[in-house]
Amino acid sequence: MIAETETIPEDGGINEGINEGINEGIKSLLTYIENNPGERIKVIALEIKRPAKTIERWIRKLRDDGKIEFRGSKKTGGYYLRRAHL
């Protein structure tokens, strides 16, 4: 029970740590793609030791943010950093 004078942070104090972990994971994925262009989700998941579903979510975020793109066919293509727009 919380005393009347106590306050709870709006995010409950928990989300900050969770978001930091997610952001670090996305940064590590972006670095991996930069250093290993053209890799597919299964290989990335094995290399950075995260579940494929997690990698899919992070890739979706990076694609939505315009930081990476998929090039090639569905069977043989992979993920690359997006070229800077001039």
Secondary structure, DSSP 8 states (H G I E B T S, - for coil): ---TT----TTTTTHHHHHHHHHHHHHHHHHHHHHSTTB-HHHHHHHHT--HHHHHHHHHHHHHTTSEEEES-TTT-EEEE-----
